[in-house]
């Protein structure tokens, strides 16, 4: 019985840690865990996104995304193929990148992907 209780406690703690590492979009939907670790995702302005025949080109000015601070000085340009775009649950654009500016996830409003 003690082993089962210990296992249950570990399972609850693991779920708690997983929830603590993910975060929410401004409209309160949860970014998928595989896209972020607490700061990698952010809603971005529509003006930062340009659709091209192969997908999307996203340009992030320094300071306009938590993972691309003002200290970067140069804009980040990310090319995203259509097949990597996911439907945005709230109708806004969202970009998840690591601290090197590499794409983790991209969310496009319906009709734009």
C-alpha positions as CSV (number, residue, x, y, z in Angstrom):
1,X,0.0,0.0,0.0
2,X,2.8,2.4,0.8
3,X,4.4,1.8,-2.7
4,X,1.1,2.7,-4.3
5,X,0.8,5.9,-2.3
6,X,4.4,6.8,-3.2
7,X,3.8,6.2,-6.8
8,X,0.6,8.3,-6.7
9,X,2.5,11.1,-5.1
10,X,5.2,11.0,-7.7
11,X,2.6,11.0,-10.5
12,X,0.9,14.0,-9.0
13,X,4.2,15.9,-8.6
14,X,5.1,15.1,-12.2
15,X,1.8,16.5,-13.5
16,X,2.3,19.6,-11.3
17,X,5.8,20.1,-12.7
18,X,4.6,19.7,-16.3
19,X,1.8,22.3,-15.8
20,X,4.3,24.7,-14.2
21,X,6.6,24.5,-17.2
22,X,4.0,25.3,-19.8
23,X,2.3,28.6,-20.1
24,X,-0.6,30.3,-21.6
25,X,-1.3,32.6,-24.5
26,X,-2.8,36.0,-23.7
27,X,-6.3,34.6,-24.6
28,X,-5.6,31.8,-21.9
29,X,-5.2,28.7,-24.1
30,X,-2.2,26.6,-23.1
31,X,0.7,26.4,-25.5
32,X,1.5,22.7,-26.1
33,X,4.3,21.4,-23.8
34,X,6.5,20.4,-26.8
35,X,6.5,24.0,-28.0
36,X,7.7,25.7,-24.9
37,X,9.3,25.5,-21.6
38,X,7.7,28.5,-20.0
39,X,9.0,31.4,-22.1
40,X,9.5,30.2,-25.7
41,X,6.1,31.1,-27.1
42,X,4.5,34.5,-27.6
43,X,1.7,36.1,-29.6
44,X,3.1,38.1,-32.4
45,X,1.8,40.9,-34.5
46,X,0.2,40.2,-37.8
47,X,2.6,42.7,-39.4
48,X,5.5,40.4,-38.5
49,X,4.1,37.6,-40.8
50,X,4.2,37.5,-44.5
51,X,2.8,34.6,-46.5
52,X,4.9,33.3,-49.4
53,X,4.3,30.5,-51.8
54,X,6.3,28.0,-49.7
55,X,4.8,29.1,-46.3
56,X,5.4,32.0,-44.1
57,X,8.3,34.4,-43.3
58,X,8.2,35.8,-39.8
59,X,10.4,38.8,-38.9
60,X,10.8,39.6,-35.2
61,X,12.3,42.9,-34.2
62,X,14.5,42.9,-31.2
63,X,12.4,43.1,-28.0
64,X,9.2,41.9,-29.7
65,X,9.4,38.3,-28.5
66,X,10.6,37.0,-25.1
67,X,13.3,34.9,-26.7
68,X,14.5,37.7,-29.0
69,X,15.4,40.5,-26.6
70,X,16.5,44.1,-27.5
71,X,20.1,43.0,-26.9
72,X,20.0,41.0,-30.1
73,X,20.0,44.3,-32.1
74,X,19.2,42.6,-35.5
75,X,15.8,41.3,-36.4
76,X,15.2,37.6,-36.5
77,X,13.9,36.1,-39.8
78,X,12.3,32.7,-39.7
79,X,11.0,30.8,-42.7
80,X,8.2,28.4,-41.9
81,X,6.8,25.9,-44.4
82,X,3.0,25.5,-44.6
83,X,3.2,22.0,-43.2
84,X,4.8,23.3,-40.0
85,X,2.1,25.8,-39.3
86,X,-0.6,24.8,-36.8
87,X,-4.1,26.3,-36.5
88,X,-4.2,29.0,-33.8
89,X,-7.0,28.4,-31.3
90,X,-7.6,32.1,-30.7
91,X,-7.3,33.6,-34.2
92,X,-3.9,35.3,-33.5
93,X,-0.4,34.6,-34.7
94,X,1.9,32.8,-32.2
95,X,5.6,31.9,-32.5
96,X,7.6,29.6,-30.3
97,X,11.4,29.8,-30.7
98,X,14.4,28.8,-28.6
99,X,17.0,31.3,-27.5
100,X,19.0,30.7,-30.7
101,X,15.9,31.8,-32.7
102,X,15.2,28.3,-34.1
103,X,11.6,27.4,-34.7
104,X,9.8,25.2,-32.2
105,X,6.1,25.9,-33.1
106,X,4.1,28.3,-35.2
107,X,0.4,29.0,-35.0
108,X,-1.5,30.8,-37.7
109,X,-5.2,32.0,-37.7
110,X,-7.7,29.9,-39.6
111,X,-7.6,30.7,-43.3
112,X,-4.0,31.8,-43.2
113,X,-2.3,28.5,-43.2
